[in-house]
């Protein structure tokens, strides 16, 4: 879908110097998996959201996760 939108966008730019097509910077998808979290629940055990950042200029920063440590920490 995004390839088709991008192709149409640039074709319009070349032909008319503008386009009504919108290029998406990011996309989000919701996934429900794993069956109900408990009997009668509408939430599933492994529900999660995934994002895809298409325009890397949208990423303002990132972090590298620390190694796990035991908690609570003994004095």
PyMOL Python script that loads the backbone (N, CA, C, O; Angstrom):
from pymol import cmd

cmd.read_pdbstr("""\
ATOM      1  N   UNK A   1       0.819  -1.177   0.000  1.00  0.00           N
ATOM      2  CA  UNK A   1       0.000   0.000   0.000  1.00  0.00           C
ATOM      3  C   UNK A   1       0.875   1.258   0.000  1.00  0.00           C
ATOM      4  O   UNK A   1       0.642   2.183  -0.778  1.00  0.00           O
ATOM      5  N   UNK A   2       1.880   1.284   0.877  1.00  0.00           N
ATOM      6  CA  UNK A   2       2.713   2.487   0.964  1.00  0.00           C
ATOM      7  C   UNK A   2       3.509   2.707  -0.316  1.00  0.00           C
ATOM      8  O   UNK A   2       3.731   3.848  -0.721  1.00  0.00           O
ATOM      9  N   UNK A   3       3.937   1.627  -0.952  1.00  0.00           N
ATOM     10  CA  UNK A   3       4.661   1.765  -2.217  1.00  0.00           C
ATOM     11  C   UNK A   3       3.750   2.380  -3.281  1.00  0.00           C
ATOM     12  O   UNK A   3       4.181   3.239  -4.051  1.00  0.00           O
ATOM     13  N   UNK A   4       2.500   1.940  -3.320  1.00  0.00           N
ATOM     14  CA  UNK A   4       1.535   2.476  -4.281  1.00  0.00           C
ATOM     15  C   UNK A   4       1.258   3.959  -4.018  1.00  0.00           C
ATOM     16  O   UNK A   4       1.205   4.759  -4.952  1.00  0.00           O
ATOM     17  N   UNK A   5       1.081   4.321  -2.748  1.00  0.00           N
ATOM     18  CA  UNK A   5       0.841   5.720  -2.385  1.00  0.00           C
ATOM     19  C   UNK A   5       2.047   6.577  -2.758  1.00  0.00           C
ATOM     20  O   UNK A   5       1.887   7.658  -3.326  1.00  0.00           O
ATOM     21  N   UNK A   6       3.244   6.106  -2.446  1.00  0.00           N
ATOM     22  CA  UNK A   6       4.464   6.855  -2.753  1.00  0.00           C
ATOM     23  C   UNK A   6       4.627   7.037  -4.258  1.00  0.00           C
ATOM     24  O   UNK A   6       4.983   8.122  -4.719  1.00  0.00           O
ATOM     25  N   UNK A   7       4.368   5.980  -5.023  1.00  0.00           N
ATOM     26  CA  UNK A   7       4.461   6.067  -6.489  1.00  0.00           C
ATOM     27  C   UNK A   7       3.465   7.095  -7.018  1.00  0.00           C
ATOM     28  O   UNK A   7       3.815   7.917  -7.865  1.00  0.00           O
ATOM     29  N   UNK A   8       2.231   7.058  -6.527  1.00  0.00           N
ATOM     30  CA  UNK A   8       1.205   8.013  -6.965  1.00  0.00           C
ATOM     31  C   UNK A   8       1.570   9.433  -6.560  1.00  0.00           C
ATOM     32  O   UNK A   8       1.356  10.373  -7.326  1.00  0.00           O
ATOM     33  N   UNK A   9       2.116   9.593  -5.368  1.00  0.00           N
ATOM     34  CA  UNK A   9       2.527  10.913  -4.876  1.00  0.00           C
ATOM     35  C   UNK A   9       3.561  11.534  -5.815  1.00  0.00           C
ATOM     36  O   UNK A   9       3.400  12.673  -6.253  1.00  0.00           O
ATOM     37  N   UNK A  10       4.627  10.779  -6.125  1.00  0.00           N
ATOM     38  CA  UNK A  10       5.674  11.332  -6.978  1.00  0.00           C
ATOM     39  C   UNK A  10       5.217  11.516  -8.421  1.00  0.00           C
ATOM     40  O   UNK A  10       5.694  12.423  -9.103  1.00  0.00           O
ATOM     41  N   UNK A  11       4.306  10.677  -8.897  1.00  0.00           N
ATOM     42  CA  UNK A  11       3.754  10.859 -10.240  1.00  0.00           C
ATOM     43  C   UNK A  11       2.981  12.179 -10.306  1.00  0.00           C
ATOM     44  O   UNK A  11       3.095  12.918 -11.284  1.00  0.00           O
ATOM     45  N   UNK A  12       2.193  12.475  -9.265  1.00  0.00           N
ATOM     46  CA  UNK A  12       1.476  13.756  -9.215  1.00  0.00           C
ATOM     47  C   UNK A  12       2.436  14.933  -9.141  1.00  0.00           C
ATOM     48  O   UNK A  12       2.234  15.942  -9.817  1.00  0.00           O
ATOM     49  N   UNK A  13       3.466  14.815  -8.336  1.00  0.00           N
ATOM     50  CA  UNK A  13       4.450  15.899  -8.208  1.00  0.00           C
ATOM     51  C   UNK A  13       5.081  16.177  -9.569  1.00  0.00           C
ATOM     52  O   UNK A  13       5.209  17.332  -9.974  1.00  0.00           O
ATOM     53  N   UNK A  14       5.472  15.122 -10.269  1.00  0.00           N
ATOM     54  CA  UNK A  14       6.087  15.294 -11.589  1.00  0.00           C
ATOM     55  C   UNK A  14       5.118  15.910 -12.593  1.00  0.00           C
ATOM     56  O   UNK A  14       5.517  16.732 -13.418  1.00  0.00           O
ATOM     57  N   UNK A  15       3.847  15.516 -12.525  1.00  0.00           N
ATOM     58  CA  UNK A  15       2.860  15.983 -13.503  1.00  0.00           C
ATOM     59  C   UNK A  15       2.287  17.359 -13.171  1.00  0.00           C
ATOM     60  O   UNK A  15       2.078  18.180 -14.064  1.00  0.00           O
ATOM     61  N   UNK A  16       2.031  17.613 -11.867  1.00  0.00           N
ATOM     62  CA  UNK A  16       1.297  18.836 -11.503  1.00  0.00           C
ATOM     63  C   UNK A  16       1.991  19.718 -10.473  1.00  0.00           C
ATOM     64  O   UNK A  16       1.459  20.762 -10.094  1.00  0.00           O
ATOM     65  N   UNK A  17       3.167  19.311 -10.017  1.00  0.00           N
ATOM     66  CA  UNK A  17       3.920  20.043  -8.986  1.00  0.00           C
ATOM     67  C   UNK A  17       3.249  20.039  -7.610  1.00  0.00           C
ATOM     68  O   UNK A  17       3.686  20.761  -6.714  1.00  0.00           O
ATOM     69  N   UNK A  18       2.214  19.252  -7.432  1.00  0.00           N
ATOM     70  CA  UNK A  18       1.601  19.066  -6.115  1.00  0.00           C
ATOM     71  C   UNK A  18       0.854  17.737  -6.122  1.00  0.00           C
ATOM     72  O   UNK A  18       0.626  17.140  -7.174  1.00  0.00           O
ATOM     73  N   UNK A  19       0.477  17.288  -4.926  1.00  0.00           N
ATOM     74  CA  UNK A  19      -0.242  16.024  -4.830  1.00  0.00           C
ATOM     75  C   UNK A  19      -1.193  16.048  -3.639  1.00  0.00           C
ATOM     76  O   UNK A  19      -0.890  16.634  -2.600  1.00  0.00           O
ATOM     77  N   UNK A  20      -2.337  15.408  -3.802  1.00  0.00           N
ATOM     78  CA  UNK A  20      -3.294  15.256  -2.710  1.00  0.00           C
ATOM     79  C   UNK A  20      -2.983  14.004  -1.889  1.00  0.00           C
ATOM     80  O   UNK A  20      -3.536  13.816  -0.805  1.00  0.00           O
ATOM     81  N   UNK A  21      -2.097  13.148  -2.406  1.00  0.00           N
ATOM     82  CA  UNK A  21      -1.722  11.933  -1.675  1.00  0.00           C
ATOM     83  C   UNK A  21      -0.939  12.304  -0.426  1.00  0.00           C
ATOM     84  O   UNK A  21      -0.139  13.240  -0.449  1.00  0.00           O
ATOM     85  N   UNK A  22      -1.161  11.580   0.660  1.00  0.00           N
ATOM     86  CA  UNK A  22      -0.458  11.816   1.923  1.00  0.00           C
ATOM     87  C   UNK A  22       0.536  10.691   2.161  1.00  0.00           C
ATOM     88  O   UNK A  22       0.195   9.510   2.089  1.00  0.00           O
ATOM     89  N   UNK A  23       1.766  11.081   2.445  1.00  0.00           N
ATOM     90  CA  UNK A  23       2.821  10.121   2.765  1.00  0.00           C
ATOM     91  C   UNK A  23       2.832   9.955   4.291  1.00  0.00           C
ATOM     92  O   UNK A  23       2.928  10.943   5.019  1.00  0.00           O
ATOM     93  N   UNK A  24       2.736   8.733   4.769  1.00  0.00           N
ATOM     94  CA  UNK A  24       2.707   8.473   6.206  1.00  0.00           C
ATOM     95  C   UNK A  24       4.125   8.352   6.754  1.00  0.00           C
ATOM     96  O   UNK A  24       4.971   7.668   6.177  1.00  0.00           O
ATOM     97  N   UNK A  25       4.373   9.028   7.884  1.00  0.00           N
ATOM     98  CA  UNK A  25       5.659   8.934   8.569  1.00  0.00           C
ATOM     99  C   UNK A  25       5.764   7.645   9.378  1.00  0.00           C
ATOM    100  O   UNK A  25       6.848   7.085   9.545  1.00  0.00           O
ATOM    101  N   UNK A  26       4.626   7.190   9.873  1.00  0.00           N
ATOM    102  CA  UNK A  26       4.630   6.000  10.715  1.00  0.00           C
ATOM    103  C   UNK A  26       3.305   5.253  10.567  1.00  0.00           C
ATOM    104  O   UNK A  26       2.304   5.811  10.119  1.00  0.00           O
ATOM    105  N   UNK A  27       3.325   4.006  10.947  1.00  0.00           N
ATOM    106  CA  UNK A  27       2.117   3.184  10.962  1.00  0.00           C
ATOM    107  C   UNK A  27       2.079   2.395  12.261  1.00  0.00           C
ATOM    108  O   UNK A  27       3.118   2.067  12.834  1.00  0.00           O
ATOM    109  N   UNK A  28       0.877   2.098  12.714  1.00  0.00           N
ATOM    110  CA  UNK A  28       0.690   1.372  13.957  1.00  0.00           C
ATOM    111  C   UNK A  28      -0.286   0.234  13.698  1.00  0.00           C
ATOM    112  O   UNK A  28      -1.266   0.390  12.971  1.00  0.00           O
ATOM    113  N   UNK A  29      -0.004  -0.901  14.300  1.00  0.00           N
ATOM    114  CA  UNK A  29      -0.903  -2.040  14.171  1.00  0.00           C
ATOM    115  C   UNK A  29      -1.163  -2.660  15.523  1.00  0.00           C
ATOM    116  O   UNK A  29      -0.249  -2.802  16.336  1.00  0.00           O
ATOM    117  N   UNK A  30      -2.418  -3.031  15.769  1.00  0.00           N
ATOM    118  CA  UNK A  30      -2.793  -3.699  17.016  1.00  0.00           C
ATOM    119  C   UNK A  30      -2.996  -5.180  16.727  1.00  0.00           C
ATOM    120  O   UNK A  30      -3.641  -5.544  15.744  1.00  0.00           O
ATOM    121  N   UNK A  31      -2.452  -6.020  17.572  1.00  0.00           N
ATOM    122  CA  UNK A  31      -2.526  -7.465  17.396  1.00  0.00           C
ATOM    123  C   UNK A  31      -3.082  -8.108  18.654  1.00  0.00           C
ATOM    124  O   UNK A  31      -2.586  -7.867  19.754  1.00  0.00           O
ATOM    125  N   UNK A  32      -4.109  -8.924  18.490  1.00  0.00           N
ATOM    126  CA  UNK A  32      -4.706  -9.661  19.603  1.00  0.00           C
ATOM    127  C   UNK A  32      -4.352 -11.128  19.435  1.00  0.00           C
ATOM    128  O   UNK A  32      -4.675 -11.741  18.418  1.00  0.00           O
ATOM    129  N   UNK A  33      -3.690 -11.683  20.431  1.00  0.00           N
ATOM    130  CA  UNK A  33      -3.254 -13.072  20.359  1.00  0.00           C
ATOM    131  C   UNK A  33      -3.369 -13.730  21.723  1.00  0.00           C
ATOM    132  O   UNK A  33      -3.442 -13.056  22.751  1.00  0.00           O
ATOM    133  N   UNK A  34      -3.383 -15.039  21.716  1.00  0.00           N
ATOM    134  CA  UNK A  34      -3.238 -15.809  22.947  1.00  0.00           C
ATOM    135  C   UNK A  34      -4.512 -16.185  23.665  1.00  0.00           C
ATOM    136  O   UNK A  34      -4.446 -16.849  24.699  1.00  0.00           O
ATOM    137  N   UNK A  35      -5.657 -15.797  23.171  1.00  0.00           N
ATOM    138  CA  UNK A  35      -6.899 -16.138  23.848  1.00  0.00           C
ATOM    139  C   UNK A  35      -7.202 -15.197  24.997  1.00  0.00           C
ATOM    140  O   UNK A  35      -6.345 -14.408  25.393  1.00  0.00           O
ATOM    141  N   UNK A  36      -8.410 -15.269  25.537  1.00  0.00           N
ATOM    142  CA  UNK A  36      -8.817 -14.347  26.606  1.00  0.00           C
ATOM    143  C   UNK A  36      -7.866 -14.379  27.808  1.00  0.00           C
ATOM    144  O   UNK A  36      -7.372 -15.439  28.193  1.00  0.00           O
ATOM    145  N   UNK A  37      -7.618 -13.204  28.394  1.00  0.00           N
ATOM    146  CA  UNK A  37      -6.734 -13.090  29.557  1.00  0.00           C
ATOM    147  C   UNK A  37      -7.345 -13.802  30.766  1.00  0.00           C
ATOM    148  O   UNK A  37      -6.620 -14.310  31.621  1.00  0.00           O
ATOM    149  N   UNK A  38      -8.673 -13.838  30.835  1.00  0.00           N
ATOM    150  CA  UNK A  38      -9.401 -14.576  31.872  1.00  0.00           C
ATOM    151  C   UNK A  38     -10.791 -14.849  31.317  1.00  0.00           C
ATOM    152  O   UNK A  38     -11.198 -14.194  30.357  1.00  0.00           O
ATOM    153  N   UNK A  39     -11.523 -15.781  31.881  1.00  0.00           N
ATOM    154  CA  UNK A  39     -12.837 -16.127  31.334  1.00  0.00           C
ATOM    155  C   UNK A  39     -13.746 -14.903  31.187  1.00  0.00           C
ATOM    156  O   UNK A  39     -13.945 -14.147  32.138  1.00  0.00           O
ATOM    157  N   UNK A  40     -14.284 -14.722  29.999  1.00  0.00           N
ATOM    158  CA  UNK A  40     -15.186 -13.601  29.733  1.00  0.00           C
ATOM    159  C   UNK A  40     -14.481 -12.311  29.359  1.00  0.00           C
ATOM    160  O   UNK A  40     -15.146 -11.320  29.055  1.00  0.00           O
ATOM    161  N   UNK A  41     -13.155 -12.292  29.372  1.00  0.00           N
ATOM    162  CA  UNK A  41     -12.400 -11.071  29.071  1.00  0.00           C
ATOM    163  C   UNK A  41     -12.450 -10.760  27.581  1.00  0.00           C
ATOM    164  O   UNK A  41     -12.506 -11.666  26.750  1.00  0.00           O
ATOM    165  N   UNK A  42     -12.428  -9.490  27.256  1.00  0.00           N
ATOM    166  CA  UNK A  42     -12.309  -9.046  25.869  1.00  0.00           C
ATOM    167  C   UNK A  42     -10.854  -8.719  25.533  1.00  0.00           C
ATOM    168  O   UNK A  42     -10.534  -8.433  24.380  1.00  0.00           O
ATOM    169  N   UNK A  43      -9.978  -8.761  26.529  1.00  0.00           N
ATOM    170  CA  UNK A  43      -8.544  -8.529  26.343  1.00  0.00           C
ATOM    171  C   UNK A  43      -7.866  -9.889  26.226  1.00  0.00           C
ATOM    172  O   UNK A  43      -8.138 -10.794  27.015  1.00  0.00           O
ATOM    173  N   UNK A  44      -6.988 -10.028  25.246  1.00  0.00           N
ATOM    174  CA  UNK A  44      -6.304 -11.304  25.074  1.00  0.00           C
ATOM    175  C   UNK A  44      -4.937 -11.281  25.733  1.00  0.00           C
ATOM    176  O   UNK A  44      -4.362 -10.214  25.949  1.00  0.00           O
ATOM    177  N   UNK A  45      -4.412 -12.470  26.054  1.00  0.00           N
ATOM    178  CA  UNK A  45      -3.189 -12.591  26.852  1.00  0.00           C
ATOM    179  C   UNK A  45      -1.958 -11.965  26.193  1.00  0.00           C
ATOM    180  O   UNK A  45      -1.098 -11.426  26.889  1.00  0.00           O
ATOM    181  N   UNK A  46      -1.864 -12.028  24.897  1.00  0.00           N
ATOM    182  CA  UNK A  46      -0.658 -11.538  24.229  1.00  0.00           C
ATOM    183  C   UNK A  46      -0.955 -10.361  23.306  1.00  0.00           C
ATOM    184  O   UNK A  46      -0.273 -10.185  22.296  1.00  0.00           O
ATOM    185  N   UNK A  47      -1.956  -9.555  23.634  1.00  0.00           N
ATOM    186  CA  UNK A  47      -2.263  -8.379  22.828  1.00  0.00           C
ATOM    187  C   UNK A  47      -1.089  -7.409  22.885  1.00  0.00           C
ATOM    188  O   UNK A  47      -0.478  -7.217  23.936  1.00  0.00           O
ATOM    189  N   UNK A  48      -0.782  -6.803  21.747  1.00  0.00           N
ATOM    190  CA  UNK A  48       0.315  -5.849  21.721  1.00  0.00           C
ATOM    191  C   UNK A  48       0.172  -4.906  20.535  1.00  0.00           C
ATOM    192  O   UNK A  48      -0.609  -5.149  19.616  1.00  0.00           O
ATOM    193  N   UNK A  49       0.926  -3.848  20.575  1.00  0.00           N
ATOM    194  CA  UNK A  49       0.953  -2.844  19.518  1.00  0.00           C
ATOM    195  C   UNK A  49       2.336  -2.876  18.886  1.00  0.00           C
ATOM    196  O   UNK A  49       3.344  -2.976  19.586  1.00  0.00           O
ATOM    197  N   UNK A  50       2.382  -2.791  17.562  1.00  0.00           N
ATOM    198  CA  UNK A  50       3.655  -2.661  16.861  1.00  0.00           C
ATOM    199  C   UNK A  50       3.622  -1.362  16.068  1.00  0.00           C
ATOM    200  O   UNK A  50       2.589  -0.974  15.523  1.00  0.00           O
ATOM    201  N   UNK A  51       4.769  -0.699  16.015  1.00  0.00           N
ATOM    202  CA  UNK A  51       4.866   0.513  15.202  1.00  0.00           C
ATOM    203  C   UNK A  51       5.972   0.336  14.177  1.00  0.00           C
ATOM    204  O   UNK A  51       6.935  -0.400  14.393  1.00  0.00           O
ATOM    205  N   UNK A  52       5.814   1.017  13.073  1.00  0.00           N
ATOM    206  CA  UNK A  52       6.842   1.055  12.033  1.00  0.00           C
ATOM    207  C   UNK A  52       7.082   2.523  11.702  1.00  0.00           C
ATOM    208  O   UNK A  52       6.183   3.211  11.218  1.00  0.00           O
ATOM    209  N   UNK A  53       8.276   2.993  11.959  1.00  0.00           N
ATOM    210  CA  UNK A  53       8.644   4.363  11.638  1.00  0.00           C
ATOM    211  C   UNK A  53       9.233   4.359  10.232  1.00  0.00           C
ATOM    212  O   UNK A  53      10.303   3.796  10.001  1.00  0.00           O
ATOM    213  N   UNK A  54       8.540   4.981   9.309  1.00  0.00           N
ATOM    214  CA  UNK A  54       8.973   5.000   7.913  1.00  0.00           C
ATOM    215  C   UNK A  54       9.908   6.177   7.642  1.00  0.00           C
ATOM    216  O   UNK A  54      10.812   6.077   6.813  1.00  0.00           O
ATOM    217  N   UNK A  55       9.689   7.288   8.341  1.00  0.00           N
ATOM    218  CA  UNK A  55      10.515   8.478   8.171  1.00  0.00           C
ATOM    219  C   UNK A  55      11.449   8.564   9.375  1.00  0.00           C
ATOM    220  O   UNK A  55      11.022   8.925  10.471  1.00  0.00           O
ATOM    221  N   UNK A  56      12.711   8.234   9.172  1.00  0.00           N
ATOM    222  CA  UNK A  56      13.663   8.193  10.288  1.00  0.00           C
ATOM    223  C   UNK A  56      13.885   9.555  10.938  1.00  0.00           C
ATOM    224  O   UNK A  56      14.426   9.623  12.041  1.00  0.00           O
ATOM    225  N   UNK A  57      13.477  10.649  10.273  1.00  0.00           N
ATOM    226  CA  UNK A  57      13.578  11.974  10.887  1.00  0.00           C
ATOM    227  C   UNK A  57      12.614  12.126  12.062  1.00  0.00           C
ATOM    228  O   UNK A  57      12.740  13.070  12.842  1.00  0.00           O
ATOM    229  N   UNK A  58      11.660  11.219  12.199  1.00  0.00           N
ATOM    230  CA  UNK A  58      10.716  11.256  13.319  1.00  0.00           C
ATOM    231  C   UNK A  58      11.349  10.740  14.610  1.00  0.00           C
ATOM    232  O   UNK A  58      10.825  11.001  15.693  1.00  0.00           O
ATOM    233  N   UNK A  59      12.437  10.032  14.520  1.00  0.00           N
ATOM    234  CA  UNK A  59      13.087   9.481  15.704  1.00  0.00           C
ATOM    235  C   UNK A  59      13.998  10.542  16.294  1.00  0.00           C
ATOM    236  O   UNK A  59      15.006  10.914  15.693  1.00  0.00           O
ATOM    237  N   UNK A  60      13.639  11.022  17.468  1.00  0.00           N
ATOM    238  CA  UNK A  60      14.391  12.094  18.114  1.00  0.00           C
ATOM    239  C   UNK A  60      15.474  11.562  19.040  1.00  0.00           C
ATOM    240  O   UNK A  60      16.390  12.298  19.404  1.00  0.00           O
ATOM    241  N   UNK A  61      15.384  10.318  19.418  1.00  0.00           N
ATOM    242  CA  UNK A  61      16.378   9.717  20.296  1.00  0.00           C
ATOM    243  C   UNK A  61      16.023   8.269  20.559  1.00  0.00           C
ATOM    244  O   UNK A  61      14.929   7.817  20.220  1.00  0.00           O
ATOM    245  N   UNK A  62      16.938   7.550  21.156  1.00  0.00           N
ATOM    246  CA  UNK A  62      16.699   6.176  21.524  1.00  0.00           C
ATOM    247  C   UNK A  62      17.589   5.836  22.705  1.00  0.00           C
ATOM    248  O   UNK A  62      18.504   6.591  23.035  1.00  0.00           O
ATOM    249  N   UNK A  63      17.332   4.725  23.330  1.00  0.00           N
ATOM    250  CA  UNK A  63      18.166   4.306  24.446  1.00  0.00           C
ATOM    251  C   UNK A  63      18.536   2.849  24.265  1.00  0.00           C
ATOM    252  O   UNK A  63      17.851   2.090  23.579  1.00  0.00           O
ATOM    253  N   UNK A  64      19.616   2.487  24.886  1.00  0.00           N
ATOM    254  CA  UNK A  64      20.039   1.099  24.903  1.00  0.00           C
ATOM    255  C   UNK A  64      19.666   0.553  26.273  1.00  0.00           C
ATOM    256  O   UNK A  64      20.149   1.053  27.289  1.00  0.00           O
ATOM    257  N   UNK A  65      18.813  -0.465  26.316  1.00  0.00           N
ATOM    258  CA  UNK A  65      18.387  -0.990  27.620  1.00  0.00           C
ATOM    259  C   UNK A  65      19.577  -1.468  28.460  1.00  0.00           C
ATOM    260  O   UNK A  65      20.531  -2.047  27.940  1.00  0.00           O
ATOM    261  N   UNK A  66      19.500  -1.213  29.760  1.00  0.00           N
ATOM    262  CA  UNK A  66      20.531  -1.687  30.679  1.00  0.00           C
ATOM    263  C   UNK A  66      20.380  -3.177  30.885  1.00  0.00           C
ATOM    264  O   UNK A  66      19.330  -3.759  30.608  1.00  0.00           O
ATOM    265  N   UNK A  67      21.439  -3.781  31.371  1.00  0.00           N
ATOM    266  CA  UNK A  67      21.357  -5.190  31.751  1.00  0.00           C
ATOM    267  C   UNK A  67      20.461  -5.307  32.977  1.00  0.00           C
ATOM    268  O   UNK A  67      20.402  -4.404  33.812  1.00  0.00           O
ATOM    269  N   UNK A  68      19.768  -6.434  33.070  1.00  0.00           N
ATOM    270  CA  UNK A  68      18.915  -6.648  34.232  1.00  0.00           C
ATOM    271  C   UNK A  68      19.777  -6.815  35.476  1.00  0.00           C
ATOM    272  O   UNK A  68      20.902  -7.312  35.419  1.00  0.00           O
ATOM    273  N   UNK A  69      19.214  -6.382  36.604  1.00  0.00           N
ATOM    274  CA  UNK A  69      19.895  -6.558  37.873  1.00  0.00           C
ATOM    275  C   UNK A  69      18.874  -7.068  38.877  1.00  0.00           C
ATOM    276  O   UNK A  69      17.672  -6.894  38.677  1.00  0.00           O
ATOM    277  N   UNK A  70      19.329  -7.689  39.942  1.00  0.00           N
ATOM    278  CA  UNK A  70      18.396  -8.204  40.920  1.00  0.00           C
ATOM    279  C   UNK A  70      17.745  -7.046  41.668  1.00  0.00           C
ATOM    280  O   UNK A  70      18.380  -6.026  41.938  1.00  0.00           O
ATOM    281  N   UNK A  71      16.492  -7.217  41.991  1.00  0.00           N
ATOM    282  CA  UNK A  71      15.744  -6.178  42.673  1.00  0.00           C
ATOM    283  C   UNK A  71      14.905  -6.840  43.739  1.00  0.00           C
ATOM    284  O   UNK A  71      14.314  -7.876  43.436  1.00  0.00           O
ATOM    285  N   UNK A  72      14.796  -6.355  44.931  1.00  0.00           N
ATOM    286  CA  UNK A  72      15.441  -5.152  45.420  1.00  0.00           C
ATOM    287  C   UNK A  72      16.939  -5.362  45.643  1.00  0.00           C
ATOM    288  O   UNK A  72      17.420  -6.483  45.806  1.00  0.00           O
ATOM    289  N   UNK A  73      17.642  -4.255  45.643  1.00  0.00           N
ATOM    290  CA  UNK A  73      19.089  -4.307  45.834  1.00  0.00           C
ATOM    291  C   UNK A  73      19.385  -4.337  47.329  1.00  0.00           C
ATOM    292  O   UNK A  73      18.864  -3.522  48.090  1.00  0.00           O
ATOM    293  N   UNK A  74      20.223  -5.281  47.740  1.00  0.00           N
ATOM    294  CA  UNK A  74      20.601  -5.370  49.158  1.00  0.00           C
ATOM    295  C   UNK A  74      21.593  -4.254  49.477  1.00  0.00           C
ATOM    296  O   UNK A  74      22.501  -3.976  48.694  1.00  0.00           O
ATOM    297  N   UNK A  75      21.409  -3.612  50.645  1.00  0.00           N
ATOM    298  CA  UNK A  75      22.359  -2.542  51.038  1.00  0.00           C
ATOM    299  C   UNK A  75      23.718  -3.102  51.397  1.00  0.00           C
ATOM    300  O   UNK A  75      24.625  -2.346  51.747  1.00  0.00           O
TER     301      UNK A  75
END
""", "prot")
cmd.dss("prot")
cmd.show_as("cartoon", "prot")
cmd.util.cbc("prot")
cmd.orient("prot")
